[in-house]
Amino acid sequence: MRIIVADCSAEYSGRLNASLPLAKRVLLIKADSSLLIFSELGSYKPLNWMTAPCTLKDITTDGADDDVDTPVPEKVLRVSADKGSDILEVTLQHIYSDETYDLGKDPGLIKDGVEDHLQRYLAEQIERIGKGAKLVRREYPTAIGPVDIMAINAEGEHVAVEIKRHGGIDGVEQLTRYCELLNRDPLLAPVHGIFAAQTITPQAQVLAKDRGFTCLILDYDDMKGTEDDSLRLF
């Protein structure tokens, strides 16, 4: 992991065009050459980014200096998408810090007990997503992470299921990325999406419907096969 703090500007060109004016920012460069640009305030999401598969070129221009007020930058980082014509070019006028860290192998996300159980119960009771559905496998691997559940519906078409305890817009976006990737595989397409959770926000439901996904509310107690132990007054 490489972390750079610098006065920089950025230009993104390709499917869309976007630019960032000169300002102090944090650049995060991962081992797969993906690059993300962050600011101090605002959303936790990057201001701009290029994801893998991509190629990074680290360019030191002739006459490079660290004076932010001169037209010659200290360094230029050019990231090109391996598939497509998208390019993110970051011009570093002054670098305050440029450090590289070996983070080692990551064990991955450990889901909380309820979310993990929801996935297991739904896999065991796969017809909750539709009569005639059959399980393919849990944690179906993809290049961008595992899909919680992959199944086949009664029509023989693949269904990707993303499971959350509390479903929000980020979960719908995650399912969108999985389905877009899976639908590139002619052996899998068409792949439908189901967003499953104990609760789903109204905004997430609207977005899921707009993306063509089905929302599924999961009743944890019902799936677990236990009744509510709370006291009742008769």
C-alpha positions in Angstrom: 0.0 0.0 0.0 1.4 3.4 -1.1 0.1 6.5 0.6 1.0 10.0 -0.8 0.1 13.3 0.7 0.5 16.1 -1.9 -0.8 19.2 -3.5 -2.3 17.8 -6.6 -4.8 18.2 -9.4 -6.4 15.4 -11.4 -8.0 14.8 -14.8 -10.2 11.8 -15.7 -11.0 11.1 -19.3 -12.8 8.2 -21.0 -16.4 7.2 -20.5 -16.8 10.5 -18.6 -14.7 13.6 -18.1 -14.0 15.0 -14.6 -11.3 17.2 -13.1 -10.1 18.2 -9.6 -8.4 21.6 -9.1 -5.2 21.9 -7.2 -5.5 21.2 -3.5 -3.9 19.1 -0.8 -5.1 15.5 -0.9 -4.3 11.9 0.0 -3.6 9.4 -2.7 -4.0 5.7 -1.9 -2.3 3.3 -4.4 -3.0 -0.4 -3.9 -0.8 -3.4 -4.9 -3.1 -3.9 -8.0 -2.2 -0.4 -9.2 -5.7 1.0 -8.4 -5.6 4.6 -7.3 -8.0 6.5 -5.1 -8.0 10.2 -4.3 -9.3 11.5 -0.9 -10.0 14.9 0.6 -9.9 15.9 4.3 -13.7 16.6 4.5 -16.9 15.3 2.9 -17.9 11.8 2.1 -15.8 8.8 3.0 -15.8 7.8 -0.6 -12.9 8.9 -2.8 -13.2 12.1 -4.9 -12.0 10.2 -8.0 -10.5 6.8 -8.6 -9.3 4.1 -11.1 -9.9 0.5 -10.2 -8.1 -2.6 -11.4 -7.3 -4.0 -13.8 -5.2 -1.0 -14.7 -1.6 0.1 -15.3 0.2 2.8 -13.3 3.0 4.9 -14.7 5.0 7.0 -12.3 6.5 9.9 -14.3 9.1 12.4 -13.1 9.2 15.2 -15.7 12.2 17.1 -16.8 13.0 20.1 -14.6 10.7 18.7 -11.8 10.6 20.6 -8.6 8.5 20.7 -5.4 7.5 24.4 -5.8 3.7 24.4 -6.0 3.6 27.8 -7.7 5.7 26.7 -10.7 4.1 25.1 -13.8 6.5 22.1 -13.7 5.1 19.4 -11.4 7.2 17.3 -9.0 5.6 14.1 -10.4 2.8 12.8 -12.6 0.9 9.6 -11.9 -1.0 8.2 -15.0 -3.3 5.3 -14.5 -4.8 3.6 -17.6 -7.6 1.1 -17.6 -6.5 -2.2 -19.1 -9.9 -2.7 -20.7 -11.1 0.5 -22.3 -9.7 4.0 -22.9 -10.2 5.5 -19.4 -7.2 7.4 -18.0 -6.8 9.1 -14.6 -3.8 11.5 -14.6 -2.8 13.0 -11.3 -0.3 16.0 -11.3 1.6 16.3 -8.0 2.9 19.8 -7.6 4.3 19.3 -4.1 4.7 16.0 -2.2 4.6 16.2 1.6 4.8 12.4 2.2 5.3 9.3 0.0 5.3 6.1 2.0 4.9 2.4 1.1 3.7 -0.2 3.6 3.5 -4.0 3.3 0.1 -4.9 4.8 0.5 -8.6 4.3 -2.4 -11.0 3.5 -5.8 -9.8 4.7 -8.0 -12.4 6.3 -11.1 -10.7 4.8 -14.3 -9.4 6.3 -15.7 -11.3 9.2 -19.4 -10.8 9.2 -21.4 -10.4 12.4 -23.2 -13.4 13.7 -26.7 -12.4 12.5 -25.6 -11.6 9.0 -23.6 -14.8 8.7 -26.6 -16.8 10.0 -29.0 -15.1 7.6 -26.7 -16.2 4.8 -26.6 -19.8 6.0 -30.4 -20.0 6.7 -31.2 -18.6 3.3 -28.9 -21.0 1.6 -30.7 -23.8 3.4 -34.1 -22.4 2.6 -33.3 -21.1 -0.9 -36.9 -21.3 -2.1 -37.5 -18.1 0.0 -36.2 -16.3 -3.1 -38.7 -18.0 -5.3 -40.4 -21.3 -5.8 -38.3 -23.8 -7.6 -35.0 -22.0 -6.8 -31.9 -24.1 -6.4 -28.6 -23.2 -4.6 -25.4 -23.0 -6.6 -23.2 -22.1 -3.6 -22.5 -19.6 -0.8 -19.7 -17.1 -1.1 -19.6 -17.4 -4.9 -16.2 -16.1 -6.0 -15.7 -13.1 -8.3 -12.8 -10.9 -9.2 -14.2 -8.1 -6.9 -15.2 -10.3 -4.0 -17.6 -13.1 -3.1 -21.3 -12.9 -3.8 -23.2 -14.0 -0.7 -25.3 -16.5 -2.5 -25.5 -17.6 -6.1 -28.7 -19.6 -7.1 -30.7 -20.6 -10.1 -34.4 -19.7 -10.3 -37.2 -21.8 -11.6 -36.5 -20.6 -15.2 -32.9 -21.8 -15.0 -31.4 -18.3 -14.8 -28.8 -17.3 -12.3 -29.6 -15.1 -9.3 -27.0 -13.2 -7.2 -28.2 -12.5 -3.7 -26.6 -9.8 -1.5 -27.4 -10.2 2.2 -27.3 -7.4 4.8 -28.6 -7.1 8.3 -29.8 -3.6 7.6 -30.0 -2.8 3.9 -28.9 0.6 2.6 -27.9 2.2 -0.6 -24.3 1.0 -0.3 -25.6 -2.6 -0.3 -27.5 -2.0 -3.5 -24.4 -0.5 -5.1 -22.4 -3.6 -4.1 -25.0 -5.9 -5.7 -24.9 -3.7 -8.8 -21.2 -4.2 -9.2 -21.5 -7.9 -8.8 -24.3 -8.2 -11.3 -22.5 -6.0 -13.9 -19.4 -8.2 -13.6 -21.3 -11.5 -13.7 -23.4 -10.5 -16.7 -20.2 -10.2 -18.7 -19.9 -14.0 -18.6 -22.0 -15.5 -21.3 -22.1 -18.8 -19.4 -23.9 -17.0 -16.5 -25.9 -14.2 -18.1 -28.6 -13.2 -17.5 -27.9 -12.8 -13.8 -30.7 -11.3 -11.8 -30.2 -9.5 -8.4 -31.9 -9.9 -5.1 -31.2 -7.5 -2.2 -32.1 -9.3 1.0 -32.0 -7.9 4.5 -33.9 -7.8 7.8 -34.7 -4.1 7.1 -34.3 -2.1 3.9 -34.4 1.7 3.8 -36.9 3.4 1.5 -34.1 4.9 -0.5 -32.4 1.6 -1.0 -35.7 0.0 -2.1 -36.2 2.8 -4.7 -32.6 2.3 -6.0 -32.9 -1.5 -6.1 -36.2 -1.2 -8.1 -34.5 1.2 -10.5 -31.6 -1.3 -11.0 -34.1 -4.1 -11.7 -33.4 -5.9 -8.4 -35.9 -7.6 -6.1 -36.0 -6.7 -2.4 -36.5 -9.5 0.0 -37.2 -8.9 3.7 -35.7 -11.7 5.9 -37.4 -12.7 9.2 -34.5 -13.9 11.3 -36.6 -15.6 14.0 -38.8 -17.3 11.4 -35.8 -18.6 9.4 -34.1 -19.8 12.6 -37.3 -21.7 13.4 -37.6 -20.3 16.9 -40.5 -18.3 18.5 -40.1 -15.0 20.3 -39.2 -15.7 24.0 -40.4 -12.3 25.2 -43.0 -12.3 28.0 -46.6 -12.2 27.0 -49.6 -11.0 29.1 -52.6 -13.3 28.6 
